[in-house]
Structures are given as C-alpha cells and as structure tokens.
C-alpha cells in the first residue's frame, strides 16, 4: 500500500515514498492541469482568459489578505489560540477559519499563477508578425438602425485599419432580390431560406441592392430564422479572417461576433435619419415626401426591434455612438476614439 505523505512533509524530509504519495502528486497534477487550462483558454478566447486571470488573482489576494490580518491579530493579541488554548469556542473557530483561508489562499494563488503561466506560454509561442496577424487581430462589430450612419463609419474604419468590410444588410437584400427573381413571395420562408443557402457573394455589388425598396424587402426576410441561420456561417467566416474584419448590421455584436474586440451601436433620432434618407431620395431624383420617409423609418425600426430572432438591439458591452448632430467626419473621429479606448483596456 502507498504511504500518504503530504507535500510539506516531503519538503521537510525528502524520501523515496514522496515520489509515489498521492499527497505529493496531487498539487503537482493540479498545477499542471491549471497550466493546461490557462493555455487552452488563452488560445481560444484571449479576452476571457485575461478576465478570469485578473479576477482569480485578485480573489485569492483578498482571501490571503483577510486571513493574514486575522492570523496576525491572534499572534499579537491572542497567542493562546495559536498554541491551541483558545479562551472560547468562538475564538478557536476564528483561528481555524483563518488558517483554512490562508491555506486556500496560498493554493489559489499557486493555481492562478499556473493558469497565468499557461497563457504566457501560448503567447510566447505565437510568432511575431505584421499588423494583419492573429496577434494583432481586430474584429469590429457595428450595429444600428437604418440611416444611422453605421455603414459610412464601418467603411471608413475598415479603410483606416486596412481591414475587409462587410455590410451584412446586403446579404438580406440579396436574399430578397433572389427570392423575388425566383417568383416567390417575400413572406415565403421556405423560398427565402433556399435563396439564402444558394446566395452568391459575388453578386453583393449589385447596385440595385442599395435602393430603399431593397432595404424594405430585406427587413421582411431578415426576421425569418431559416434565413438568418443560413447566413450565419458566412458572416462568421468573414469575421474570422486572420487580420480581423469590420462588420456592420443589426445583430453583429449580439449574435454574429459576440466576442468582437470592439462593439459599437451607431444611432440617431428617427427624424434625423429620415432627413438623411430623404436627401438621398432627392439626390436620385425620386419624388417622395419627408413624412413618408419618416413613417418608413419608424416602421422598419419597429419591425427590426420586434422580431423574435436576433432583434435590433445594442450588445451589453457596446459603446453607443449617437450621430444625430455629427457629420461623417465627426462620426468617424468619434468612432476612432472609441476603438482606441477599447484597445487600451
């Protein structure tokens, strides 16, 4: 039978049984497991690894600090408790609790150091590279309602950082276009889902997708679970490119890229968005009143926000950028400030 020898006993008096005692091997195995866990999490989700590492170290530090303060009190003002002759059961209970917490704190600190070591080893193994590598990968998710300016901001950000950009709204516009071209009604989810699965990304540069009619049709098919599921993989593959990407839409930060490095929710009042859209209509020579445009904007907002699948909403950790009083240059400058601030954290 194996003799049970503790880790501390082996430190004080090393012998041959130390190599086979569960009491010695257990902390070693646990440390190796935590190193592996840290390495795995750091490789898969660097941001979450940093959060857990920070919280774990702070938590164990607080436990240690509390226990050390209590132990110091006993050593200074109640030495009898230290020698096992406490004045009361309550005092003895506090002493035992402090000793246990001190042990837990030390074990936790060693464990978190092992966890951090795993992440450090993964980081050290990553090759040095240019700004377009995984080490400097930047995924920016931009959501917002129609005519808020999110598309313009997304394009300028992508150009600034040299990243690919995807207007995900074009995907739904293209699905609506293909659905109609196939002779199906926009409300036919089976036909719309089939169109989404057969979508050719090379056709996203179709100028007809930029018109207001295409946008209204897109909001109809976008509420269909089958359509959204069919387009989900394409969007995530686009976001997973080595250097990162910029994506704008209505569910990027909440569904498509929940772990994006930067999340923004670009918005403006319905009246200002209607004014911008009305100017676009006028520039194209289209005769439509401002009131009609405002009604359409509000209808689209309601449809996008009320749908059951991936409704329009800001992610919990998204930074809101209100462009109501900002022109394109000012909105772009504000977006760069948001990105710079997030990358520093």
Secondary structure, 3 states (H helix, E strand, C coil): CCCCCCHHHHHHCCCHHHHCCHHHHHHHHHHHHHHHHHHHHHHHCHHHHHHHHHHHHHHHHHHHHHHHHHHHHHHHHCHHHHCCCCCCHHHHHHHHHHHHHHHHHHHHHHHHHHHHHHHHHHHHHCCCCCCCCHHHCEEEEEECCCCCCHHHHHHHHHHHHCCEEEECHHHHHHHHHHHHHCCCCCCCHHHHHHHHHCCCHHHHHCHHHHCHHHHHHHHHHCCCHHHHHHHHHHHHHHHCCCCEEEEEECCHHHHHCCCCCEEEEEECCHHHHHHHHHHHHHHCCCCCCHHHHHHHHHHHHHHHHHCCCCCCCCCCCCEEEECCCCCHHHHHHHHHHHHHHHHHC
